[in-house]
Amino acid sequence: MMEERPPIIVRRVRKGHHAHGGAWKVAFADFATAMMAFFLVLWLSEAATEDQKEAISGYFTDPIGFEQGGSPYVIDLEGSVTVTVTQDTAGKPQDQPEVRMREDTIQDLAAQLEQQKLTRLMQEIMTQIEKNPKLNAFKDQLLLDITDEGLRIQIVDKRQRPMFDSGRSELRPYFEEILFELAKSIAKVRNKISVSGHTDAQPFLGRDNYSNWELSADRANAARRALVEGGLPETRMARVVGLASSVLFDEKDPYNPVNRRISILVLNKKTQEDIEGAEQADSAISTSDLLEELDRTLDRQGRKPEFDPDKDLPVDDKPAPNTDGLTW
């Protein structure tokens, strides 16, 4: 009989895995945050306006000055403006030349930004002319350019396609459609608008006391009404003038149909301020100035004013009441 062998028992012990560390989660979270910030910067760079980009550039140029407060100028492209003030011998503050140069630089940059804005508007209108069938049919009569006063849009006349009937100020239907379409683009900017009417040198003989001056002014007002009807706010109108044939488009041929035109000027800030300043100066005539002018006129004529304040004003002969016992 074979010898019995004890059974062999193999015990397999399952050892638990060590827990993974959480360091990779921190690294992955940092990576995800960095990627989100990167794409956010890309999106903001694409969506930001030119002014916002310049403001961001100013922050990185002078972050301390940027955080200390806003600039009182039109636009701050280099952080806050630091004004250095010294005391002269009389104890009065005296501005440094560098401060004035800095102010001029800021104003020049603001003017350049406004010029760029008007240039973008001109490009937008030119694109609209190419894509819009109502405007494309008359693109040879639509002239755009940038002047010292702003963006000028001129709609000139043609022999086959006049804007107005001869001697009339009523818009032809297709010309009215042109103004409706232009008003949509012009309304996107906040600049004031000037509308001027022009005629050729052919005298107007339609009726008495009515010349090319009145005709050009009536046509400019007709264009203004069409722009407002097309969506341009009435408050954006700064000036509506009739210039007759005083400003010819074709100076060599005063009778050329292109001289009959409507000019729409999107004013820049400087021109707008000049117009508003001139209007305020014209209305700033005081009563004393009027009285002095009246006195000079009477002196030239050898006359005296019929009204003498010392003699003609009514005088109350009654004695003044006794106010000793009154309490106020």
C-alpha positions as CSV (number, residue, x, y, z in Angstrom):
1,M,0.0,0.0,0.0
2,M,1.4,3.3,-1.1
3,E,2.3,5.8,1.5
4,E,-0.3,8.5,1.7
5,R,1.1,11.9,1.0
6,P,-0.2,14.9,2.8
7,P,-2.2,17.2,0.5
8,I,-0.3,20.3,-0.8
9,I,-2.3,23.4,-0.2
10,V,-1.4,26.5,-2.2
11,R,-2.6,29.7,-0.8
12,R,-2.8,32.6,-3.3
13,V,-3.0,35.9,-1.5
14,R,-4.4,38.7,-3.6
15,K,-2.6,41.8,-2.7
16,G,-4.5,45.1,-3.1
17,H,-3.3,47.6,-5.7
18,H,-1.8,50.7,-4.2
19,A,-4.0,53.8,-4.8
20,H,-3.0,56.1,-7.6
21,G,-1.8,59.5,-6.7
22,G,-3.8,62.6,-7.6
23,A,-0.9,64.7,-9.0
24,W,-1.9,63.9,-12.6
25,K,-5.3,65.5,-12.0
26,V,-3.8,68.7,-10.9
27,A,-1.6,68.8,-13.9
28,F,-4.5,68.0,-16.3
29,A,-6.6,70.7,-14.6
30,D,-3.8,73.3,-15.1
31,F,-3.5,72.2,-18.8
32,A,-7.3,72.5,-19.4
33,T,-7.4,76.0,-17.7
34,A,-4.4,77.2,-19.8
35,M,-6.1,76.0,-23.0
36,M,-9.4,77.6,-22.1
37,A,-7.5,80.9,-21.3
38,F,-5.6,80.7,-24.6
39,F,-8.8,80.2,-26.7
40,L,-10.5,82.9,-24.7
41,V,-7.7,85.3,-25.6
42,L,-8.0,84.3,-29.3
43,W,-11.8,84.9,-29.2
44,L,-11.4,88.3,-27.5
45,S,-8.7,89.4,-30.0
46,E,-11.1,88.7,-32.8
47,A,-14.2,90.3,-31.2
48,A,-12.6,93.4,-29.7
49,T,-12.8,96.7,-31.4
50,E,-9.8,98.8,-32.4
51,D,-10.3,101.1,-29.4
52,Q,-10.4,98.2,-27.0
53,K,-7.2,96.7,-28.5
54,E,-5.5,100.1,-28.0
55,A,-6.7,100.2,-24.4
56,I,-5.3,96.7,-23.7
57,S,-2.1,97.8,-25.3
58,G,-2.0,100.8,-23.0
59,Y,-2.5,98.6,-19.9
60,F,0.5,96.4,-20.7
61,T,2.6,99.5,-21.6
62,D,1.8,101.3,-18.2
63,P,-0.2,99.0,-15.9
64,I,0.4,101.1,-12.8
65,G,-0.8,104.3,-14.4
66,F,-3.7,102.5,-16.0
67,E,-5.0,101.2,-12.7
68,Q,-4.6,104.5,-10.9
69,G,-7.4,106.1,-12.8
70,G,-8.8,107.0,-16.2
71,S,-7.5,109.7,-18.5
72,P,-9.5,112.9,-19.0
73,Y,-8.6,112.9,-22.7
74,V,-10.5,111.7,-25.7
75,I,-8.7,108.4,-25.8
76,D,-5.9,106.9,-23.7
77,L,-3.5,104.8,-25.8
78,E,-0.5,104.7,-23.4
79,G,-2.0,104.4,-20.0
80,S,-2.8,107.4,-17.8
81,V,-1.2,110.7,-18.6
82,T,1.2,111.9,-15.9
83,V,1.1,115.7,-15.6
84,T,4.3,117.1,-14.1
85,V,3.7,120.5,-12.5
86,T,6.5,122.8,-11.2
87,Q,6.4,126.0,-9.3
88,D,7.8,129.1,-10.9
89,T,9.3,132.0,-8.9
90,A,5.9,133.6,-8.4
91,G,4.6,130.4,-6.8
92,K,2.2,129.6,-9.7
93,P,2.0,126.1,-11.3
94,Q,3.6,125.9,-14.7
95,D,3.0,123.1,-17.1
96,Q,5.9,121.4,-18.7
97,P,6.3,121.4,-22.5
98,E,6.3,117.6,-22.4
99,V,2.7,117.6,-21.1
100,R,1.5,119.8,-24.0
101,M,3.3,117.5,-26.5
102,R,1.7,114.5,-24.9
103,E,-1.8,116.1,-25.2
104,D,-1.1,116.9,-28.9
105,T,0.0,113.3,-29.5
106,I,-3.2,111.9,-27.9
107,Q,-5.4,114.3,-30.0
108,D,-3.5,113.3,-33.2
109,L,-4.0,109.6,-32.4
110,A,-7.7,110.2,-31.7
111,A,-8.0,111.9,-35.1
112,Q,-6.3,109.0,-36.8
113,L,-8.7,106.5,-35.2
114,E,-11.6,108.6,-36.4
115,Q,-10.1,108.7,-39.9
116,Q,-9.9,104.9,-39.8
117,K,-13.5,104.7,-38.7
118,L,-14.6,106.8,-41.7
119,T,-12.4,104.8,-44.0
120,R,-14.1,101.6,-42.9
121,L,-17.5,103.2,-43.4
122,M,-16.5,104.2,-46.9
123,Q,-15.3,100.6,-47.7
124,E,-18.6,99.3,-46.3
125,I,-20.6,101.6,-48.5
126,M,-18.5,100.7,-51.6
127,T,-19.1,97.0,-50.8
128,Q,-22.8,97.7,-50.5
129,I,-22.8,99.4,-53.9
130,E,-21.3,96.4,-55.5
131,K,-23.7,93.9,-53.9
132,N,-27.0,95.8,-53.8
133,P,-28.7,95.8,-57.2
134,K,-30.5,99.1,-56.4
135,L,-27.2,100.8,-55.9
136,N,-25.1,98.9,-58.4
137,A,-27.2,100.2,-61.3
138,F,-26.1,103.8,-60.4
139,K,-22.5,103.1,-59.2
140,D,-21.1,105.5,-61.8
141,Q,-23.1,108.3,-60.2
142,L,-22.0,107.6,-56.6
143,L,-18.6,109.1,-55.8
144,L,-17.0,108.6,-52.4
145,D,-13.9,110.1,-50.9
146,I,-12.3,111.2,-47.7
147,T,-11.8,115.0,-47.2
148,D,-10.5,117.2,-44.4
149,E,-14.1,117.5,-43.2
150,G,-15.0,113.8,-43.2
151,L,-16.5,111.2,-45.5
152,R,-18.1,112.8,-48.6
153,I,-20.7,110.9,-50.6
154,Q,-21.7,112.7,-53.9
155,I,-24.6,111.7,-56.1
156,V,-24.1,113.3,-59.4
157,D,-26.6,113.9,-62.2
158,K,-26.5,112.4,-65.7
159,R,-28.2,113.4,-68.9
160,Q,-30.0,110.0,-69.2
161,R,-30.7,109.6,-65.5
162,P,-31.3,112.9,-63.7
163,M,-32.0,112.9,-60.0
164,F,-34.6,115.7,-60.4
165,D,-36.8,116.9,-63.1
166,S,-35.6,120.2,-64.7
167,G,-36.4,123.1,-62.3
168,R,-38.0,120.8,-59.7
169,S,-37.1,119.7,-56.3
170,E,-39.1,116.4,-56.1
171,L,-36.9,113.3,-56.0
172,R,-37.2,110.8,-58.8
173,P,-38.2,107.3,-57.4
174,Y,-34.9,105.6,-58.2
175,F,-32.9,108.5,-56.5
176,E,-35.1,108.2,-53.4
177,E,-34.3,104.4,-53.3
178,I,-30.6,105.3,-53.4
179,L,-30.9,107.6,-50.4
180,F,-32.9,104.9,-48.5
181,E,-30.2,102.4,-48.9
182,L,-27.4,104.8,-48.0
183,A,-29.2,105.9,-44.9
184,K,-28.9,102.3,-43.5
185,S,-25.1,102.4,-43.6
186,I,-24.7,106.1,-42.5
187,A,-26.9,105.4,-39.4
188,K,-24.4,102.9,-38.1
189,V,-22.0,105.7,-37.0
190,R,-22.7,108.5,-34.6
191,N,-21.2,111.3,-36.6
192,K,-23.3,114.3,-37.6
193,I,-24.4,114.8,-41.2
194,S,-24.2,117.8,-43.6
195,V,-26.3,117.8,-46.8
196,S,-25.7,120.3,-49.6
197,G,-27.4,120.8,-52.9
198,H,-25.6,122.0,-56.0
199,T,-26.7,123.1,-59.5
200,D,-24.9,123.9,-62.7
201,A,-24.4,127.4,-64.0
202,Q,-27.6,127.5,-66.1
203,P,-29.7,130.3,-64.7
204,F,-33.2,129.3,-63.4
205,L,-35.9,131.2,-65.2
206,G,-38.9,129.3,-64.0
207,R,-40.5,132.0,-61.8
208,D,-39.8,135.3,-60.1
209,N,-37.8,135.6,-56.9
210,Y,-36.6,132.0,-57.3
211,S,-33.1,131.2,-58.4
212,N,-30.6,128.3,-58.3
213,W,-29.9,129.2,-54.7
214,E,-33.5,128.4,-53.6
215,L,-33.6,125.4,-56.0
216,S,-30.4,123.9,-54.6
217,A,-31.6,124.4,-51.0
218,D,-35.0,122.8,-51.7
219,R,-33.3,119.8,-53.3
220,A,-30.9,119.4,-50.3
221,N,-34.0,119.4,-48.0
222,A,-35.7,116.8,-50.2
223,A,-32.6,114.6,-49.8
224,R,-32.6,115.2,-46.1
225,R,-36.2,114.1,-45.8
226,A,-35.4,110.9,-47.7
227,L,-32.4,110.1,-45.5
228,V,-34.6,110.5,-42.4
229,E,-37.3,108.4,-43.9
230,G,-34.7,105.7,-44.7
231,G,-33.7,105.4,-41.0
232,L,-31.3,108.2,-40.3
233,P,-32.2,110.0,-37.0
234,E,-33.3,113.6,-37.5
235,T,-31.0,114.7,-34.6
236,R,-28.0,113.6,-36.7
237,M,-28.5,116.5,-39.1
238,A,-26.0,119.3,-38.5
239,R,-26.4,121.4,-41.6
240,V,-28.5,121.5,-44.8
241,V,-27.4,124.1,-47.3
242,G,-28.0,125.1,-50.9
243,L,-24.8,126.2,-52.8
244,A,-26.2,126.7,-56.3
245,S,-23.2,126.7,-58.7
246,S,-20.7,128.3,-56.3
247,V,-18.8,125.0,-55.8
248,L,-18.6,123.3,-59.3
249,F,-17.6,119.7,-59.7
250,D,-16.4,120.3,-63.2
251,E,-14.8,123.8,-63.1
252,K,-13.9,123.6,-66.8
253,D,-17.5,123.1,-67.9
254,P,-19.9,124.9,-65.6
255,Y,-22.9,123.5,-67.6
256,N,-21.8,119.9,-67.2
257,P,-24.6,117.7,-65.7
258,V,-22.2,116.4,-63.0
259,N,-22.3,119.8,-61.4
260,R,-26.0,119.1,-60.5
261,R,-25.5,116.9,-57.5
262,I,-26.3,116.2,-53.8
263,S,-23.4,116.0,-51.4
264,I,-23.7,114.1,-48.1
265,L,-20.9,114.7,-45.7
266,V,-20.3,112.5,-42.7
267,L,-18.6,115.1,-40.5
268,N,-15.5,114.3,-38.4
269,K,-15.4,115.7,-34.9
270,K,-13.3,118.8,-35.7
271,T,-15.6,119.9,-38.4
272,Q,-18.7,119.3,-36.3
273,E,-17.2,121.4,-33.4
274,D,-16.3,124.2,-35.9
275,I,-19.9,124.3,-37.1
276,E,-21.4,124.3,-33.6
277,G,-18.9,126.9,-32.5
278,A,-19.8,129.2,-35.4
279,E,-23.5,128.9,-34.6
280,Q,-22.9,129.8,-31.0
281,A,-20.7,132.7,-32.0
282,D,-23.5,134.0,-34.3
283,S,-26.1,133.8,-31.5
284,A,-23.9,135.4,-28.8
285,I,-25.0,138.9,-29.4
286,S,-25.8,140.6,-26.1
287,T,-28.3,143.4,-25.5
288,S,-25.5,145.8,-24.7
289,D,-24.0,145.3,-28.2
290,L,-27.4,146.0,-29.7
291,L,-27.8,149.2,-27.7
292,E,-24.3,150.3,-28.6
293,E,-25.0,149.7,-32.3
294,L,-28.3,151.7,-32.0
295,D,-26.5,154.6,-30.4
296,R,-23.9,154.6,-33.2
297,T,-26.6,154.5,-35.8
298,L,-28.4,157.5,-34.2
299,D,-25.2,159.4,-33.9
300,R,-24.5,159.0,-37.6
301,Q,-28.0,160.2,-38.4
302,G,-27.8,163.1,-36.0
303,R,-30.8,162.0,-34.1
304,K,-31.5,161.3,-30.5
305,P,-33.4,158.4,-29.1
306,E,-37.1,159.2,-28.7
307,F,-37.1,157.3,-25.4
308,D,-35.2,158.7,-22.4
309,P,-35.2,156.4,-19.4
310,D,-34.6,159.2,-17.0
311,K,-37.6,161.2,-18.2
312,D,-40.1,158.7,-19.8
313,L,-40.1,156.1,-17.1
314,P,-43.2,156.5,-14.7
315,V,-42.3,157.8,-11.3
316,D,-44.5,157.1,-8.2
317,D,-45.0,160.4,-6.4
318,K,-46.5,158.8,-3.4
319,P,-44.3,158.7,-0.3
320,A,-42.9,155.3,0.6
321,P,-44.8,153.6,3.4
322,N,-43.4,153.7,6.9
323,T,-41.9,150.3,7.6
324,D,-40.5,150.9,11.0
325,G,-43.1,148.7,12.7
326,L,-43.0,145.9,10.2
327,T,-41.4,142.6,11.0
328,W,-40.0,140.5,8.1
